[in-house]
Amino acid sequence: MKHLGWILLLLGAIPLVLAACTTVPPSGDDDDDDDSSPPADYGPENSWWHATVDDVPDGLAGTGWGTGDTAYNFTLVDQFGDELELYQFYGLVIVLDLFTEW
């Protein structure tokens, strides 16, 4: 009787765990005849994650260097020689760690 509360709590959690593990079929039209191609990736071709052209707002441009300003788009080269653009990561949180040693 001492552990009855814990047992009931675990038994109550089982349906929640099972519900989280089940696969829900997609809702809506099941028409597989959709010939539209997926939206194009934004930015240079590389193996990094890309926002799609539809995700990046038209006319997005840097507004300054202050807090709350939109960052300017810039291009860098990674350690494998691939070009990267900042705006290809649009929608993700980006942490730029700029370090220099004088």
N, C-alpha and C positions, 0 to 999 in steps of 0.2 A: 504494500500500500504506500510505502514511502516514495517509490519511484513512479507512481501512477500518473502524476502530472507530466513527467518527462515522456512517458510512453504515449500518452494521448497527444502530446505536442508533436512527436515524431510521426505518429499515425496520421495526424492532420496535415503534415508537410508532404507526405508521399503523393497525394493527388496533385499538389502544386509542382513537384518535381517531374512527375509524369506528364503533366500538361505542358511544361516547358520543353520537354524532350520530343514531343510529337511533332510531326510535320503537317503543316496546314496547306492544303492544295490552294493554288492561286485562284483568286476570285475573278470574275469577269469573263470576257469572251475567250473561249478556248480555240480560237481560229489560228491554225498553224500556217495559214497562207499569207502571212505578213511578209511582204517582200522588201520592206523598208530596211535600209542599212542603219546600223547604230551611228550615233553622232561621231564626228571626227574628234580626235584628240587635239587639245590645245597645246601649242608649243612645238619645239623640235622633236624629232623622232628619237626616242631613247627608251631604255628599259625601266625608267622611273614611272611612278604614278602620274597620271594625267587627268586634269579636269577636261570635260568635253567643251567644244566650242560653244554649245548651248549654255553651259554653266557660267562661263565668264561673261559678265555684262558687256554689251557693246560700248565702246568709247571709254572703257576703264583706263584711267591714267593716273599717275602719281600726282598728289597734291602738295606734298611737302615732307618735311622731316620731323614734324612735331607729333605730340601725342594725339591720337585720333585721326591723323592724316593717312591717306592711302599711300602705301609704299610705291615707289617707282619700279617698273618692271626692269629687270636686268638679266643678263645672260652670263653664266659661269660655265666652266668646264670641270667635270668631276674627275676622280682619280683614274677613270677608265678612258678618258678622252671624249666622253659624251657631253654635248651641250645641254644645259638646263636653263629654263626660264623661271623666274619667281611665279609668274601668273599661271604656270601649268599646275601649280599646287593650290589653285584658288579653291577655297572652301575648307582647307585644312589649317590647323594651327602650325605655324612655322616658327621655330626658334633658331635665330641666326647667332652663332657663337663666333664673334670676330675677335681674334686674338693676335697680338703682335708682341714681339719681344725685342726691345731696342738694345 
